[in-house]
Amino acid sequence: MIGNENISFDMLNVFIKVSETKSINQSSKVLLLTQPAISKKNSSIRKLRGGTTV
């Protein structure tokens, strides 16, 4: 946790799926979310972690 922000279950689920599929496009199809929604959640995780994700 950084400040008042937490990584939500939804954000974590997106991160895991993108890591597994190595594709935002494929992850969006599996999770039934738009590609921009996946990118936004992934970006939020990156910011909370202070930079990059795996």
Helices and strands as residue ranges (DSSP letters): H 9-21, H 24-31, H 35-49
